[in-house]
Amino acid sequence: MEPQHLENIKNDRIPNISRILGLGIFLFFVYYSNLEIIYPALIIDLIGSISWFVFIEFFYDKYLKYPSTWFVIATIDILIVILFIYLSGVTYSTVTVGLIFIVAQSSFDPIKIRGKYATYASISLYILLIILSYLKILPYYNIISSNTSEGEISFVSTIVSSGLIIVGCVAVNSIISSIYFQLRDKSSELEKSYSEIKKLKDQQDFDYYLTLQLIEPLSESNPNLNQFHIQMFDKQYKKFSFKNNIFEIGGDISLTDTIYLGNSKFLFYINADAMGKSLQGAGGILVLTSVMKSFLFQYNSPNSYSANAKTWLINRFSDLNQVFLSFEGMMMVSLNMGIIEENTHHLYFLNAEHPFTVLYRDKRASFIEKLGNFNRKLGTMTLNAKKDYYIHDLVLEKGDVLFIGSDGKDDILISNGSELEINSDEKLFLQLVEDSDGNFEKLKEFYSTSELLTDDTSLIRLEFNF
């Protein structure tokens, strides 16, 4: 049996047991009070309630197959209320509210006829009871009043009580049924809309996943220089699920590789941040890595094309820019791209509107670049000519550590009194590097566990041990 059916049986168990216990107590009271006139009806109700309990507990599948059996227990409940009304003065009984309650509860049923049945069955049995009592076919009882056996029901009270029960039951059924089915229709519309939205989201997540599968092999790093200890961290802001797994996608990328310019061996690195988040940024990174990998492939072995280090960087940057110019300003990329010569330890790099490179030396962190010494982003229509590109160079010393990262490492939420605001001080990262003693794992832990990130975040740590 399905879990939902077992849950339904469990939910019905307490009301069914309560009905049996209540009738048992009522039967004892009737027997003790010598109210023999309702004794047969009460016994029939008790037998019916016990049978219903057994039926639901052990034959629920039959109930699902034959939902019309509901009318049996509905009739029993109405008869129980009618008996209480009879014993509490008929037209003077406050128990008539029980009929209203049964009608209200039945009107919430998705099978509309059940609410109608409860309404007209309650009205019919109540009017029948009033007529029999008015004609004195049934003796008058009011166990609530001190006068339990003598009394008379007037014609006016008969008409008024009948009218009230008719209006009450019909009105309750009409109002509740109308509200219920309007809500059900609205719920159905919402479920349909949700289904369509979920379908679109699943398709979007599938697109995310396919894009990610294209990017991952292109972003693999394969450096082959023992003098450099390289650590990288990428945390994309956009998360999505696919086949019950959580993935990240965004516009940040870190990549390292080994290249040869003639016979000279270099470590190549690039840290880039494409415009936009999620799919837009990932699209920019896909283009960047595809083109960059094709360039690196040409320089992956000794005796490759010989070129001056600065010239090589300028040419690669210019080639990349030509590709991104085709997007006509709709996709731009900031980056820090550099190469380090293995023997001379000479660093050459180009910064295109990317956060400054951090040099950690003698336990002090500082920026290598100065304000104004940078290039425009890839894809910028007014990018300077090759001769105006600015290349930074630096000879590294033993123990030097470089940190190259995107603006996500700086754009974190910081406390400003009782509020949080986005950090605007780029020197905060210098403090983080010094506080962590240049330890990448501590920085990675901070950015991995921090809930204060507002953007894609990527970071490369290069340590030189000559």
ROTORPA-980104 format. One line per field, with one value per residue (C-alpha): residue number from 1; x, y, z. Coordinates in pm, whole numbers, plus 50000, padded with zeros to 5 digits. Layout:
BEGIN
seq <- (NUM	...);
px <- (X	...);
py <- (Y	...);
pz <- (Z	...);
//
This chain:
BEGIN
seq <- (1	2	3	4	5	6	7	8	9	10	11	12	13	14	15	16	17	18	19	20	21	22	23	24	25	26	27	28	29	30	31	32	33	34	35	36	37	38	39	40	41	42	43	44	45	46	47	48	49	50	51	52	53	54	55	56	57	58	59	60	61	62	63	64	65	66	67	68	69	70	71	72	73	74	75	76	77	78	79	80	81	82	83	84	85	86	87	88	89	90	91	92	93	94	95	96	97	98	99	100	101	102	103	104	105	106	107	108	109	110	111	112	113	114	115	116	117	118	119	120	121	122	123	124	125	126	127	128	129	130	131	132	133	134	135	136	137	138	139	140	141	142	143	144	145	146	147	148	149	150	151	152	153	154	155	156	157	158	159	160	161	162	163	164	165	166	167	168	169	170	171	172	173	174	175	176	177	178	179	180	181	182	183	184	185	186	187	188	189	190	191	192	193	194	195	196	197	198	199	200	201	202	203	204	205	206	207	208	209	210	211	212	213	214	215	216	217	218	219	220	221	222	223	224	225	226	227	228	229	230	231	232	233	234	235	236	237	238	239	240	241	242	243	244	245	246	247	248	249	250	251	252	253	254	255	256	257	258	259	260	261	262	263	264	265	266	267	268	269	270	271	272	273	274	275	276	277	278	279	280	281	282	283	284	285	286	287	288	289	290	291	292	293	294	295	296	297	298	299	300	301	302	303	304	305	306	307	308	309	310	311	312	313	314	315	316	317	318	319	320	321	322	323	324	325	326	327	328	329	330	331	332	333	334	335	336	337	338	339	340	341	342	343	344	345	346	347	348	349	350	351	352	353	354	355	356	357	358	359	360	361	362	363	364	365	366	367	368	369	370	371	372	373	374	375	376	377	378	379	380	381	382	383	384	385	386	387	388	389	390	391	392	393	394	395	396	397	398	399	400	401	402	403	404	405	406	407	408	409	410	411	412	413	414	415	416	417	418	419	420	421	422	423	424	425	426	427	428	429	430	431	432	433	434	435	436	437	438	439	440	441	442	443	444	445	446	447	448	449	450	451	452	453	454	455	456	457	458	459	460	461	462	463	464	465	466);
px <- (50000	50122	50261	49989	49716	49879	49890	49518	49434	49637	49460	49115	49196	49144	48807	48681	48783	48641	48308	48289	48383	48138	47855	47944	47924	47603	47452	47533	47372	47060	47032	47080	46820	46562	46539	46439	46287	46627	46799	46761	46884	47184	47279	47255	47485	47735	47742	47782	48070	48256	48205	48335	48646	48725	48653	48895	49167	49176	49000	49110	49173	48801	48714	48933	48764	48413	48418	48037	48076	48145	47770	47735	47952	47812	47460	47573	47725	47409	47192	47411	47363	46986	46962	47138	46907	46605	46722	46801	46465	46455	46366	46539	46854	47190	47319	47178	47512	47649	47458	47611	47954	47897	47777	48078	48324	48161	48162	48542	48538	48664	48366	48101	47800	47915	47861	47518	47425	47528	47326	46998	47026	47071	46774	46549	46620	46590	46254	46134	46233	46047	45732	45729	45788	45523	45267	45369	45452	45784	45764	45932	46271	46512	46785	46956	46652	46510	46189	46307	45982	45710	45694	45534	45671	45476	45387	45585	45899	45858	45847	46125	46359	46300	46364	46683	46827	46745	46905	47202	47289	47233	47425	47721	47740	47711	47970	48227	48190	48226	48538	48687	48649	48770	49078	49121	49101	49348	49573	49552	49653	49942	50054	50042	50242	50489	50524	50598	50847	51015	51035	51203	51438	51529	51608	51813	52003	52067	52210	52425	52550	52635	52823	53011	53110	53257	53451	53599	53836	53947	54028	54251	54594	54905	55212	55538	55782	55905	56025	55669	55411	55075	54741	54411	54063	53744	53403	53127	52833	52565	52477	52245	52135	52147	52066	52066	52414	52506	52732	52869	52889	53009	53246	53573	53857	54208	54446	54816	55033	55386	55500	55826	55946	56229	56421	56323	56068	55798	55514	55202	54907	54584	54312	54008	53665	53409	53122	52800	52717	52606	52551	52660	52988	53042	52992	53266	53498	53422	53533	53841	53965	53899	54108	54376	54419	54471	54749	54916	54910	55145	55404	55390	55727	56089	56196	55850	55813	56078	55956	56039	55839	55684	55607	55445	55217	55119	55042	54831	54638	54582	54461	54218	54091	54018	53796	53603	53563	53326	53076	53055	53079	52831	53107	53419	53675	53917	54226	54573	54793	55161	55460	55760	56092	56222	56591	56590	56276	56167	55795	55617	55247	54971	54681	54359	54141	54187	54257	54623	54871	54978	55340	55393	55759	55924	55580	55456	55188	55194	55063	55302	55104	55058	54749	54725	54954	54690	54529	54164	53945	53922	53641	53683	53629	53879	54157	54502	54729	54992	55264	55069	55012	55166	55367	55482	55804	55967	56253	56129	56327	56330	56022	55821	55449	55214	54838	54634	54257	53933	53734	53514	53784	53745	53370	53270	53010	53159	52997	52924	52767	52437	52435	52636	52786	53011	53376	53532	53884	54108	54374	54155	54291	54646	54545	54388	54709	54925	54689	54702	55084	55028	54868	54643	54436	54336	54233	54050	53865	53762	53621	53473	53277	53201	52841	52956	53055	52866	53034	53227	53560	53886	54241	54583	54874	55221	55511	55869	56124	56442);
py <- (50000	50348	50564	50827	50566	50448	50810	50849	50537	50674	51011	50845	50615	50864	50998	50644	50523	50839	50779	50424	50527	50819	50596	50340	50603	50743	50393	50338	50672	50591	50250	50396	50669	50421	50599	50280	50466	50552	50235	50047	50344	50386	50019	50039	50344	50165	49853	50071	50267	49951	49806	50125	50119	49762	49846	50141	49965	49641	49708	50058	49947	49861	50209	50358	50134	50211	50571	50568	50377	50720	50783	50509	50678	51022	50894	50742	51075	51265	51013	51049	51426	51384	51159	51420	51689	51477	51427	51796	51947	51935	52297	52427	52220	52387	52057	52152	52324	51969	51934	52260	52125	51800	51998	52230	51943	51754	52066	52061	51723	51727	51505	51776	51544	51455	51809	51814	51482	51597	51916	51762	51451	51676	51894	51597	51405	51717	51817	51457	51467	51797	51670	51347	51543	51808	51534	51371	51047	51078	51179	51505	51487	51751	51600	51940	52096	51994	51910	51598	51436	51696	51967	52078	52196	52485	52525	52850	52693	52406	52640	52869	52579	52411	52735	52807	52462	52482	52826	52736	52408	52533	52858	52682	52424	52685	52924	52666	52458	52769	52884	52535	52476	52826	52762	52422	52571	52841	52579	52376	52685	52749	52388	52412	52736	52582	52279	52504	52710	52392	52261	52584	52574	52211	52310	52604	52382	52139	52426	52525	52169	52134	52466	52357	52029	52229	52463	52206	52029	52364	52498	52209	52322	52120	52310	52115	52325	52196	52537	52667	52565	52652	52659	52773	52840	52910	52968	53070	53265	53083	52734	52491	52131	51859	51493	51555	51709	52071	52253	52605	52813	53165	53404	53348	53125	53039	52853	52764	52578	52533	52697	52727	53035	52890	52679	52890	52733	52950	52911	53065	53180	53364	53477	53624	53759	53767	54014	53885	53602	53244	53157	53492	53493	53123	53189	53449	53210	52933	53158	53278	52931	52787	53054	53055	52676	52689	52944	52745	52427	52589	52654	52332	52185	52302	52470	52620	52957	53187	53522	53789	53740	54086	54062	53722	53855	54159	53948	53698	53974	54146	53820	53765	54119	54074	53780	53971	54278	54070	54085	54462	54550	54283	54073	54212	54037	54169	53958	53923	53719	53650	53426	53347	53235	52919	53005	53380	53387	53690	53766	53945	54014	54224	54359	54450	54631	54343	54369	54440	54153	54097	54018	53854	53900	53900	53865	54184	54201	54478	54558	54530	54757	55128	55332	55414	55132	54903	54806	54817	54505	54257	54358	54731	54915	55191	54958	55106	55000	54730	54987	55134	54808	54815	54509	54474	54287	54177	53945	53709	53613	53286	53253	53513	53444	53596	53623	53690	53706	53850	54132	53877	53843	54214	54262	54091	54211	54378	54510	54881	54920	54732	54693	54508	54683	54579	54640	54916	54898	54685	54688	54463	54165	54268	54248	53904	53777	53906	53777	53431	53446	53384	53047	52958	52705	52969	53208	52929	52838	53201	53232	52881	52913	53283	53376	53728	53669	53880	53774	53499	53458	53311	53316	53184	53147	53109	53036	53028	52795	52815);
pz <- (50000	49917	50200	50143	50193	50516	50631	50551	50754	51045	51025	51023	51315	51599	51470	51411	51758	51917	51741	51879	52233	52226	52112	52378	52653	52504	52489	52857	52945	52742	52904	53253	53184	53049	52713	52533	52238	52086	52200	51866	51660	51888	51863	51482	51487	51713	51494	51184	51343	51442	51094	50939	51159	51052	50688	50682	50880	50682	50352	50259	49902	49875	49998	49726	49469	49596	49727	49751	50081	50231	50237	50501	50763	50670	50739	51070	51181	51086	51274	51584	51582	51520	51829	52041	51903	51991	52350	52398	52307	51923	51835	52148	52099	52053	51917	51575	51518	51482	51156	51032	51123	50929	50625	50645	50671	50382	50165	50167	49993	49631	49543	49527	49571	49923	50042	49877	50035	50385	50334	50222	50442	50747	50646	50570	50891	51106	50952	50990	51357	51410	51240	51443	51761	51674	51598	51928	51752	51937	52301	52402	52577	52697	52910	52938	53105	53441	53257	53075	52973	52951	52693	52373	52040	51894	51530	51509	51655	51410	51112	51238	51329	50995	50808	51003	50946	50574	50535	50754	50584	50229	50290	50455	50177	49904	50050	50156	49841	49624	49811	49812	49440	49355	49566	49409	49059	49159	49313	48993	48794	49031	49007	48629	48637	48880	48654	48357	48558	48686	48331	48221	48520	48451	48093	48217	48461	48177	47970	48269	48302	47933	47938	48249	48081	47795	48024	48263	48019	47879	48226	48331	48447	48360	48480	48482	48681	49016	49128	49162	49417	49263	49442	49292	49420	49225	49381	49145	49287	49084	49206	49030	49068	48807	48873	49249	49245	49316	49069	49031	48717	48659	48489	48680	48565	48679	48450	48459	48207	48081	47757	47564	47381	47177	47430	47730	47965	48121	48365	48216	48426	48368	48605	48430	48512	48228	48230	48387	48621	48559	48192	48045	48235	48165	47795	47802	47985	47735	47449	47640	47739	47392	47223	47494	47484	47109	47163	47441	47235	46985	47258	47459	47357	47326	47004	46968	46811	46949	47079	47328	47651	47646	47276	47323	47598	47391	47085	47281	47448	47114	46957	47242	47211	46841	46929	47196	46978	46765	47054	47002	47369	47487	47641	47807	48024	48285	48336	48479	48243	48295	48232	48453	48304	48474	48486	48541	48760	48567	48585	48300	48328	48182	48386	48205	48459	48704	49078	49151	49193	49551	49637	49977	50071	50415	50578	50415	50147	49887	49540	49243	49008	49053	48973	48605	48493	48346	48018	47913	47930	47648	47414	47475	47147	47235	47349	47302	47017	47082	47136	47426	47613	47960	48066	48427	48505	48826	48924	49191	49498	49688	49907	49719	49694	49438	49483	49168	49204	49074	49232	49410	49676	49753	49708	50030	50280	50585	50899	50924	51261	51256	50877	50615	50315	50027	50097	49885	50027	49804	50079	50294	50101	50191	50556	50502	50341	50625	50894	50737	50694	50326	50403	50112	50306	50559	50281	50101	50420	50468	50117	50111	50435	50423	50349	50271	49907	49655	49330	49158	49336	49206	49339	49235	49477	49324	49558	49435	49590	49384);
//
